[in-house]
């Protein structure tokens, strides 16, 4: 059973740049079914992954991957007409694993239609040297309210490491794992440290993980959407494999099919004819 981690690519920023970070804006017209996302990043060498999480924190209702232009600008749209739950949806934009390149916005959707929306957040900080960048990043992390998690695993491992940070240090973090068919796989809890950091390991072995597909790991503290976050892992056969972007995965699949087809033809061609 292999685990393909989603969007855990590191971002290499220029530590001597005037600014570092990302900004994100979500806009919508009341009664419409389109939410428009615009953003800007100071690193244009890595794609941005945008996920939309349902109000209950358990379902990913939209995913997109966008490439910033030469100026670091990017945009996309989501159609909300099939979003069944009413309430506040979280739109999460990530470029690598740094919190400096992670933005979350909330948008209100009811009966498949948007409320009037114009919300923006930014993690842009000034940085002249690598030392000042590290200091600014630490300050940004300490001031950021809410909970966030990332997934890490080594190739060939059967364990997923989950690390995270929360600004609520007096309450345990609850982890749930949901199978592709919606079944609840496991529940666990851990206590955050005084600085808000926390971690846990999830074993993917055993017959319960026999279903191939995308599993969702959710961490939460209470019902507030700011303190609910999730990551997705793909399970296929029992071992951790390197991540592949959407395009790379499609190319890999086509390559494998081509190899199989060529191999089959080659075997047929060597069969002696009488």
N, C-alpha and C positions, 0 to 999 in steps of 0.2 A: 504494500500500500504506500504510494508515494505522495508526498505533500508538496504542492507547488504554491509557494508564498506569493501573495499578490502585492505588487508594488512595494518592494523593500529595497529599491535602488538608492544608493547614496548619491548625494548632490555635492559636487565640488564647486564651492564658491570662491570667487576672487577675494581674498582677505584684505586686499588693499582697495577694494571698491568703496565709493562714497557711501553707498547704502547696501544693505543686505536684507532679504526677506521677501514677502509676498503680500499683495492686497487682493481682495475679492469683493465683488458687488453682485447682489441678486436683485432683479427688478421684475415686476409683474403687474398687470392691470387687473383690477377687481373683476371677477366673473370670467376671466380668460382661462385658457388651459395651457399656457406657455410661460415658463420661467426662464428668463435670460440671465446667463452668468457671464460676467466680464471680470478679467483679472490682469494682474501685472506681477512679474517676478524679476528679480535681479539676476537670476541664473537661467539662461536660455539653452542650456546644453542637455536638459533632461525633460521628458514629458511630465505633464501634471495629470494625476489621476483624480477624478471627481466622482464621489459616491454620494448617493442620497439614501438616508436611513429613515425608516418609517417611525411614526410617533412612539410606538411601543419599543423601539430600539432593537427589534429582532430581525427585521427584514431589510434587505438592500433592494430598493425599488428602481434604482437607476445607477448606471455606471458609464463613464466616458473617460477617454484618455486624449488629451489635447497637447499639441506642440506649440510652445510660445514662438512668436516671430522674433526677428532680430532685435526688436525693441523690448522683448520680454512680455509682450501683450498676448492674451489668449481669450477665447470666448467659446461658449457652447449654449445649447438650449435643452430643456427637458419638457416633455409633454406630460401633464399631470392627470390627464383624463382617466387613466387606469389606476390611479393611486386610491385605493379603496378606503383606507383609514382616514378619519377626520382628525386634524390636529396639526401640531408643529413638526415639520420634517427637517432633519438636519442635512445640510449640504456641506460635505467635507472635501476640501481640496488639499492634496498632499503632493509634495515634490521631494521624494526621498523620505528619510526618517527624522530629520531635524524638526523640532517644534517651531523653529524660525521660519520654516517653509511648510507650515500646516495652518489652515484657516478653516473654521467652522461657522456657518451661518444657519439661521433658522428661518423657515418660511411656512406660512399658514395655508393649508389646503383643506377645503371642505367640499364634499360631494363632487370630487374631481375637478374643482374650479379653484383658481387662486384668489387670495385676498390681495388688496392693493399692497404692493411690496416695494420697498426701496431700502435695502439694508447693506451695510458695508463694514468690513473689518480689515485691519492691516497689521502686519508684524514687521513692517519696515523699521530698521534701526540704522543709525550712522555707524560706520566702522572704518578706521584708518589703518589699523594694524591687526594682526591675528590675535594679539592679546585683548585689544578692545572689543573685537568681535566676540570672543569667548565670554567676556564680561557682559556684553549687551545681551547675548543669547541666554546667559544664566538669569539676568534680570527679567527678560521676557518670559522665561519659563516660570519664575517665581510669581510673577504678576498674573499669569494666565489663569483664569478661573475655569473650573471644570475638570473633566477626566479624559485622558487619551491613552491609547494602547498601540503597540506595534508587535509584530510577530517575527521571531528569528528562529532559524533552524539550519543545521549543517547538512550538506549533501550526504545521503546514506544513513541519516539518523531516523529514529522512529519517535522522536520527541520534539514537540514544538515549544519553544520558550516564549512566554508572553511577558513583556515588560511594559510598565506604564507609569503615569504620574497623575496625581489628583490634588486639588487644592482643598479637599475635605479630608483631613487626616484623622478625624475622630470617629470614622465609620468604616466597617469592613467593606471590601470590594467583593462582590459576588460574580463568579464566572459561570456562564452557561455555554454549552456547545450544542448546536442544532444541526441535524443531518440534512442532506439535500431534500428529503421527503418531508421535512418539518418535525421529525421526531426529536425529542430532547435526549441528547446523548449522555451528558454529565453535568453536575453542578458542583462548584467548589467555592471556597471563600479564603481570602487572605487579608491581613491587616496592613495598611500602608505605614511606611516609616514616618518619622517626625518631619522629614523634608517632603513627604508626599509620594515618594517612589514606592513601587511595589512590583512583584514578579511572581510568576508561577510557571510550572511545566505541565504540559498536556501530552500524555502518551496516546499515540494513534494506533497501537497494536490491538489485536483481538478481533473476535468475530463481530463485535458491534460496529466496527469501522469497515465492514465488508462492502458497503454501498459506495460505488464510485460517484464522484461529483463534488460540488462545492459545499463545504461545511462552514458555518458561521460561529465564530467565537465572540461572545459578548461579555463585556465587563460593565458593571453598573453599581451605583450607590443610590438607592432610592428610586424615585420616579422622575426626577428632574432630568430633562433631555440633555442638559449640560454635563451631567454625570453619567452618561451612557455612551459607550463607544464599542465598535465591533470591527473585526478583521475577518477576511475570508481566506480559507485554505482549500486547495483542491486535493482530494484523496483518490489515489489510483495505485493500488497494490502494496503498500506497506513501507516504502522508504521515501526519505526526503530527496527531492530533486531540485536543481536550480530553478529560479523563477524565469518565466518567459512572458514578455509583453504579449498583448493580443495578436499583433502582427507576427511576431516571432513564433508564437505557438502555431499559427496557421501555416507558416512556412515549414515548420518542423513536421506538421501533420502531412502536408503535401509531399515532403521529401520522403517520409516513411512509406507512404502509399506508393510512390514512384519506385522506391527500392524493392518493395514487395512485388510489384508488377514486373519489374525487370528480372528479378530473381526467378519468378515463375516462368517467364518466357525462356530464360536461359536453361532451366531444368528440362523444359519441354524439348528444346533444340538438340540436347545431347542424347535423347532417347533414340536408339538405332531403329531404322526403318527396314522392314522386310518386304 
